[in-house]
Amino acid sequence: MIQASRIAADIEAIASQSEVAPAVGYSRPTFSLEWAAARDYVIAEAEKIGCAIRIDAAGNVHARPKQYSWQESLWLSGSHIDSVPTGGKYDGVVGIVAPLEVLRANPAAPLELIIFAEEEGTTFNLGMLGSRAWVGTLSAHQLAEVRNKHGQNYWQAGANYGASADRLADDIFNSAPYRGLIELHVEQGLAMWKQDQPVAVVNAINGRRQYFVTLTGIPNHAGSTQMADRNDALVGAAECCVVLEQLGLELNRELHHTVVTVGRLNVEPNGINVIPGRVRFVIDFRARTDAMLVQGDHRIKQLVSQIASRRGVPLELDASEALPAMPLNESICGLARAAAAKHGIALPTVASGALHDAAILAPHLPTAMIFIASRDGISHNPAEYSRIEDIAVATELLTEMVTA
């Protein structure tokens, strides 16, 4: 029987592994000591209930009941335990503790739990690395090029945690041992909470484009340089931020939940009396269709180029990521609706504005998601909260789906 108290205890145990105090938030960069401790907690709990453990070459952890060989076809369910800096307790973690609880309640369930490595993208400035490496859309060479804050590449940072460039080609994803992937996740949006919908089935995930932008002006004296004589990189970046917000609003009117965000800004030399000479920032653009992604890509590049040219600040714009919009598997969504009906729940269908490892697996394996409502739509924030009883309901649905 699914027990909400055990789910709550798991969430608290994982939250306790953080680089910062709870008042500030919860921080677990991939391959950090805190990330490893949280991962080891899940592994130990899985071993207690008779699971075998395997770590693939990309650093993802797999746990399945020992009575099943690694070649037998089971359901796959999981998410991630890495976090954004000063994030919340529930993002990713819910998708780990739910299948763990399914296996506790039913040790013979045909289910494999997976912990994907580096989903968020804040450790190496690129997201879903564990899942992308596993399915072969990121190469060993590409993972050798990314760097964490300590200057380590993916393989160097992950060497003590099972990640191995030498094994990657031989340990690539094979769909044969899997019936499909079901990822549980908090919604990270306001819609479900606002409409009092505790759980929902996800049938599509927005695509994403990301860009690294550098504007280079001339650092100069803040007191003696006349306003008309300045090449201020920060003012150019600020104008870009405002124009990109306007673009997001405009595109959203054409297609709901199209969003543009500038989420990181680095200013040089960052002195109180120096005109900024260089600014680096990141643009995150998401949309529900590939056509809108193409349209937005063109507009973003055009607008930023026009601002840089008009202000006389040379521009470098590098597209760092292009992930397509991803429909999910309707048959698995149907299983979720049928499971909900058994519990007297009319399960709404929603799309995900956030990206998830499910989007990476979906082209290779039948995939769907279950969302749990997020209070006030807050996520990537220590105030993030989802009701334990809602998480327990979603876990019941997962149980029904994998044992049907």
C-alpha positions as CSV (number, residue, x, y, z in Angstrom):
1,M,0.0,0.0,0.0
2,I,1.3,3.5,-0.9
3,Q,2.1,5.4,2.2
4,A,2.3,9.2,2.0
5,S,4.4,9.4,5.2
6,R,7.2,7.4,3.6
7,I,7.1,9.7,0.5
8,A,7.3,12.7,2.8
9,A,10.3,11.2,4.7
10,D,12.1,10.5,1.4
11,I,11.6,14.1,0.3
12,E,13.0,15.4,3.6
13,A,15.9,13.1,3.5
14,I,16.9,14.2,0.0
15,A,16.3,17.9,0.9
16,S,18.7,17.5,3.9
17,Q,21.6,17.1,1.4
18,S,22.2,20.6,0.3
19,E,25.1,23.0,-0.1
20,V,23.1,25.8,1.5
21,A,20.8,26.1,4.5
22,P,17.1,25.5,4.0
23,A,16.3,29.1,4.6
24,V,18.2,29.9,1.5
25,G,17.0,27.0,-0.6
26,Y,18.3,23.6,-1.7
27,S,21.4,23.2,-3.9
28,R,22.7,19.9,-5.3
29,P,25.0,20.4,-8.3
30,T,25.5,17.2,-10.2
31,F,28.5,15.1,-9.0
32,S,28.8,17.3,-5.8
33,L,29.1,15.6,-2.4
34,E,25.5,16.6,-1.6
35,W,24.2,15.2,-4.9
36,A,26.1,12.0,-4.2
37,A,24.7,11.7,-0.7
38,A,21.1,12.1,-2.0
39,R,21.8,9.6,-4.7
40,D,23.3,7.1,-2.2
41,Y,20.2,7.5,0.0
42,V,18.0,6.4,-2.9
43,I,20.3,3.6,-3.8
44,A,20.3,2.3,-0.1
45,E,16.5,2.5,0.1
46,A,16.2,0.6,-3.2
47,E,18.6,-2.1,-2.0
48,K,16.6,-2.5,1.2
49,I,13.6,-3.6,-0.8
50,G,15.6,-6.1,-2.9
51,C,16.6,-4.1,-5.9
52,A,19.7,-4.6,-8.0
53,I,21.6,-1.4,-8.9
54,R,23.4,-0.5,-12.1
55,I,25.1,2.7,-13.1
56,D,25.4,3.3,-16.8
57,A,28.3,5.1,-18.5
58,A,26.5,8.4,-18.6
59,G,26.2,8.3,-14.8
60,N,22.5,7.5,-14.5
61,V,21.5,5.1,-11.7
62,H,19.2,2.2,-12.5
63,A,17.4,0.1,-9.8
64,R,15.1,-2.9,-10.6
65,P,13.8,-5.8,-8.5
66,K,16.4,-8.6,-8.5
67,Q,13.8,-11.2,-9.7
68,Y,14.0,-9.5,-13.1
69,S,17.1,-9.7,-15.3
70,W,18.4,-6.5,-16.9
71,Q,17.2,-7.8,-20.2
72,E,13.5,-8.3,-19.2
73,S,11.1,-5.7,-20.4
74,L,9.9,-3.5,-17.5
75,W,8.4,0.0,-17.1
76,L,10.9,2.8,-16.5
77,S,10.1,5.7,-14.1
78,G,12.4,8.3,-12.7
79,S,13.6,11.9,-12.8
80,H,16.5,13.8,-11.3
81,I,17.9,14.9,-7.9
82,D,20.2,17.7,-9.0
83,S,18.8,21.1,-8.4
84,V,19.2,24.7,-9.6
85,P,21.1,26.9,-7.1
86,T,18.8,27.6,-4.1
87,G,15.9,25.6,-5.6
88,G,13.0,23.8,-4.0
89,K,12.4,20.4,-2.4
90,Y,10.2,18.9,-5.0
91,D,11.6,19.5,-8.5
92,G,12.8,16.2,-9.8
93,V,12.8,14.6,-6.4
94,V,9.1,13.7,-6.6
95,G,9.8,11.7,-9.8
96,I,12.4,9.7,-7.9
97,V,10.5,9.0,-4.6
98,A,7.3,8.0,-6.4
99,P,8.7,4.9,-8.2
100,L,10.7,4.1,-5.1
101,E,7.5,4.0,-3.1
102,V,5.8,1.9,-5.8
103,L,8.6,-0.7,-5.4
104,R,8.3,-0.6,-1.6
105,A,4.6,-1.2,-1.7
106,N,4.9,-3.9,-4.4
107,P,8.5,-5.3,-4.6
108,A,7.5,-7.5,-7.6
109,A,6.3,-4.5,-9.7
110,P,7.7,-4.6,-13.2
111,L,9.3,-1.3,-12.7
112,E,12.8,0.1,-13.0
113,L,13.7,3.3,-11.1
114,I,16.1,5.7,-12.8
115,I,18.0,8.7,-11.5
116,F,19.0,10.8,-14.5
117,A,22.3,12.7,-14.0
118,E,22.4,16.5,-14.6
119,E,19.0,17.4,-15.7
120,E,18.8,21.1,-14.8
121,G,21.7,22.4,-16.8
122,T,23.1,24.7,-14.2
123,T,26.1,22.6,-13.3
124,F,27.6,22.4,-16.8
125,N,25.5,25.1,-18.6
126,L,23.7,22.4,-20.6
127,G,20.6,20.5,-19.6
128,M,19.6,16.8,-19.6
129,L,23.1,15.6,-20.0
130,G,22.6,12.1,-18.4
131,S,19.6,11.3,-20.6
132,R,21.0,12.8,-23.7
133,A,24.3,10.9,-23.3
134,W,22.4,7.6,-22.6
135,V,20.3,7.8,-25.8
136,G,23.3,9.0,-27.9
137,T,22.3,12.6,-28.8
138,L,25.4,13.9,-26.9
139,S,28.8,12.4,-27.6
140,A,31.6,11.6,-25.3
141,H,33.6,14.5,-27.0
142,Q,30.8,17.0,-26.4
143,L,30.6,16.0,-22.7
144,A,34.4,16.5,-22.5
145,E,33.9,20.1,-23.7
146,V,31.5,21.3,-20.9
147,R,32.8,22.6,-17.6
148,N,31.5,23.0,-14.1
149,K,32.4,25.9,-11.7
150,H,35.6,24.0,-10.7
151,G,36.8,23.7,-14.4
152,Q,36.1,20.0,-14.6
153,N,34.5,18.5,-17.6
154,Y,31.6,16.0,-17.3
155,W,33.9,12.9,-17.3
156,Q,36.3,14.3,-14.8
157,A,33.6,15.4,-12.4
158,G,31.6,12.2,-12.7
159,A,34.6,9.7,-12.6
160,N,33.9,8.7,-9.0
161,Y,30.2,8.3,-9.7
162,G,30.2,5.8,-12.6
163,A,30.4,8.2,-15.6
164,S,32.9,6.8,-18.2
165,A,33.6,8.2,-21.6
166,D,35.3,4.9,-22.5
167,R,32.2,2.8,-21.8
168,L,29.7,5.2,-23.4
169,A,29.5,3.7,-26.9
170,D,29.0,0.2,-25.5
171,D,26.4,1.3,-22.9
172,I,24.1,3.2,-25.3
173,F,20.3,3.1,-24.7
174,N,18.5,-0.1,-25.9
175,S,14.7,0.1,-25.9
176,A,14.2,-3.7,-25.6
177,P,14.3,-3.9,-21.8
178,Y,11.6,-1.2,-21.5
179,R,7.8,-1.0,-22.1
180,G,7.8,2.8,-21.8
181,L,8.8,5.7,-19.5
182,I,6.5,7.4,-17.1
183,E,8.0,10.5,-15.4
184,L,6.2,12.1,-12.4
185,H,7.0,15.8,-11.8
186,V,5.6,18.8,-10.2
187,E,3.9,21.2,-12.7
188,Q,6.1,24.2,-12.0
189,G,3.3,26.4,-13.2
190,L,0.1,28.0,-11.8
191,A,-2.6,26.4,-13.9
192,M,-3.3,23.2,-12.0
193,W,-3.2,24.8,-8.6
194,K,-5.4,27.7,-9.7
195,Q,-8.0,25.2,-11.2
196,D,-7.8,22.9,-8.1
197,Q,-6.5,20.0,-10.2
198,P,-4.2,17.9,-8.0
199,V,-2.8,15.7,-10.8
200,A,-2.8,15.7,-14.6
201,V,-1.5,13.8,-17.5
202,V,1.1,15.5,-19.8
203,N,0.8,14.9,-23.5
204,A,3.4,17.3,-24.9
205,I,6.5,19.2,-23.8
206,N,7.6,22.6,-25.1
207,G,10.8,22.8,-27.2
208,R,13.7,25.1,-26.2
209,R,16.3,27.2,-27.8
210,Q,19.1,28.8,-25.8
211,Y,21.6,31.4,-26.8
212,F,24.9,32.7,-25.2
213,V,25.2,36.4,-26.0
214,T,28.2,38.7,-25.6
215,L,28.1,42.5,-26.1
216,T,31.5,44.2,-26.1
217,G,31.7,48.0,-25.5
218,I,34.5,50.1,-24.2
219,P,35.2,50.2,-20.4
220,N,35.8,53.8,-19.5
221,H,35.7,56.3,-16.6
222,A,32.2,56.9,-15.3
223,G,32.9,60.5,-14.4
224,S,34.9,61.9,-17.3
225,T,33.3,60.1,-20.3
226,Q,30.4,62.2,-21.7
227,M,27.1,60.4,-22.3
228,A,27.3,60.8,-26.1
229,D,30.8,59.3,-26.2
230,R,30.0,56.0,-24.4
231,N,29.9,52.4,-25.7
232,D,28.1,50.9,-22.7
233,A,27.6,47.2,-23.1
234,L,25.3,47.0,-20.1
235,V,22.8,49.5,-21.5
236,G,22.8,47.5,-24.7
237,A,22.1,44.3,-22.8
238,A,19.4,46.1,-20.7
239,E,17.6,47.2,-23.9
240,C,17.9,43.6,-25.2
241,C,16.2,42.3,-22.0
242,V,13.3,44.8,-22.4
243,V,12.8,44.0,-26.2
244,L,13.0,40.3,-25.6
245,E,10.3,40.5,-22.9
246,Q,8.1,42.4,-25.4
247,L,8.8,39.7,-28.0
248,G,7.8,37.0,-25.6
249,L,4.5,38.8,-24.9
250,E,3.9,39.2,-28.7
251,L,4.6,35.6,-29.5
252,N,2.5,34.4,-26.6
253,R,-0.5,36.2,-28.1
254,E,0.0,34.1,-31.3
255,L,0.6,30.8,-29.4
256,H,-0.1,30.3,-25.7
257,H,2.8,29.6,-23.4
258,T,5.5,30.9,-25.7
259,V,8.1,32.4,-23.4
260,V,11.4,34.3,-23.6
261,T,13.7,34.8,-20.6
262,V,17.1,36.3,-19.8
263,G,18.1,34.4,-16.7
264,R,21.9,35.1,-16.3
265,L,23.8,38.3,-16.7
266,N,27.6,38.8,-16.2
267,V,29.0,42.3,-16.3
268,E,32.7,43.2,-16.7
269,P,34.6,44.9,-15.1
270,N,31.6,45.3,-12.7
271,G,33.0,48.4,-11.0
272,I,30.9,51.1,-9.4
273,N,32.7,53.9,-11.4
274,V,33.5,52.1,-14.6
275,I,31.3,52.0,-17.7
276,P,30.6,48.3,-18.4
277,G,32.8,47.1,-21.2
278,R,31.5,43.6,-21.7
279,V,28.2,41.8,-20.8
280,R,27.4,38.2,-21.3
281,F,23.9,36.9,-20.9
282,V,21.8,33.9,-21.8
283,I,18.5,33.8,-23.6
284,D,16.0,30.9,-22.9
285,F,13.2,30.6,-25.5
286,R,10.5,28.0,-25.3
287,A,7.4,27.3,-27.5
288,R,4.9,24.5,-28.1
289,T,5.5,24.0,-31.8
290,D,8.6,23.7,-33.9
291,A,7.2,26.4,-36.3
292,M,7.0,28.9,-33.4
293,L,10.6,28.0,-32.4
294,V,11.8,28.8,-35.9
295,Q,9.9,32.0,-36.0
296,G,11.1,33.1,-32.6
297,D,14.7,32.1,-33.4
298,H,14.7,34.5,-36.4
299,R,13.1,37.3,-34.4
300,I,15.5,37.0,-31.4
301,K,18.6,37.1,-33.6
302,Q,17.2,40.0,-35.6
303,L,16.3,42.1,-32.6
304,V,19.6,41.6,-30.7
305,S,21.6,42.3,-33.8
306,Q,19.7,45.5,-34.4
307,I,20.3,46.8,-30.9
308,A,24.0,45.9,-30.9
309,S,24.5,47.6,-34.3
310,R,22.6,50.8,-33.3
311,R,24.6,51.1,-30.1
312,G,28.0,50.3,-31.6
313,V,28.7,47.3,-29.4
314,P,30.0,44.3,-31.3
315,L,27.9,41.1,-30.8
316,E,28.6,37.5,-30.4
317,L,25.5,35.2,-30.4
318,D,26.0,31.5,-30.1
319,A,23.0,29.1,-30.2
320,S,23.9,26.6,-27.5
321,E,20.8,24.4,-27.5
322,A,18.0,23.5,-29.9
323,L,15.5,20.9,-28.6
324,P,12.3,20.3,-30.5
325,A,8.7,20.4,-29.2
326,M,7.9,16.9,-28.2
327,P,4.5,15.2,-28.3
328,L,4.1,12.3,-25.8
329,N,2.6,8.8,-26.2
330,E,-1.1,8.8,-26.4
331,S,-1.4,5.1,-25.4
332,I,0.4,5.7,-22.1
333,C,-1.6,8.9,-21.5
334,G,-4.7,6.6,-21.9
335,L,-3.3,4.2,-19.3
336,A,-3.0,7.2,-16.9
337,R,-6.6,8.2,-17.6
338,A,-7.8,4.7,-17.0
339,A,-5.9,4.4,-13.8
340,A,-7.4,7.7,-12.6
341,A,-10.9,6.6,-13.5
342,K,-10.5,3.6,-11.2
343,H,-9.9,6.1,-8.4
344,G,-12.8,8.3,-9.4
345,I,-10.5,11.0,-10.8
346,A,-11.2,12.9,-14.1
347,L,-7.7,13.4,-15.2
348,P,-7.1,16.6,-17.1
349,T,-4.6,16.7,-20.0
350,V,-1.9,19.4,-20.0
351,A,1.3,20.4,-21.8
352,S,4.6,21.1,-20.1
353,G,6.3,24.5,-20.4
354,A,9.4,23.1,-18.7
355,L,11.7,20.6,-20.3
356,H,12.3,17.2,-18.7
357,D,14.3,14.0,-19.3
358,A,11.0,12.6,-20.7
359,A,11.5,14.8,-23.7
360,I,14.8,13.2,-24.4
361,L,13.6,9.7,-24.1
362,A,10.3,10.2,-26.0
363,P,11.8,9.8,-29.5
364,H,13.3,6.5,-28.5
365,L,10.7,5.0,-26.1
366,P,6.9,5.4,-25.6
367,T,6.8,8.2,-22.9
368,A,4.3,10.2,-20.9
369,M,4.3,12.3,-17.7
370,I,2.1,12.8,-14.7
371,F,2.0,16.3,-13.2
372,I,1.4,17.2,-9.6
373,A,0.0,20.7,-8.8
374,S,2.5,23.3,-7.5
375,R,1.3,25.8,-4.9
376,D,1.0,29.3,-6.5
377,G,3.0,28.0,-9.5
378,I,6.3,28.6,-7.7
379,S,9.3,26.5,-8.6
380,H,13.1,26.9,-8.8
381,N,12.6,28.6,-5.5
382,P,12.8,27.4,-1.8
383,A,9.0,28.3,-1.5
384,E,8.2,25.5,-4.0
385,Y,5.6,23.2,-2.5
386,S,3.3,20.4,-3.6
387,R,0.9,18.6,-1.3
388,I,2.1,15.1,-0.1
389,E,-1.4,13.8,-0.6
390,D,-1.4,14.8,-4.2
391,I,2.0,13.2,-4.7
392,A,0.6,10.0,-3.1
393,V,-2.3,10.1,-5.6
394,A,0.1,10.4,-8.5
395,T,2.1,7.5,-7.1
396,E,-1.1,5.4,-6.9
397,L,-1.7,6.1,-10.5
398,L,1.8,5.1,-11.4
399,T,1.2,1.8,-9.5
400,E,-1.9,1.1,-11.5
401,M,-0.2,1.9,-14.8
402,V,2.8,-0.3,-14.3
403,T,0.8,-3.3,-12.9
404,A,-2.2,-3.1,-15.3
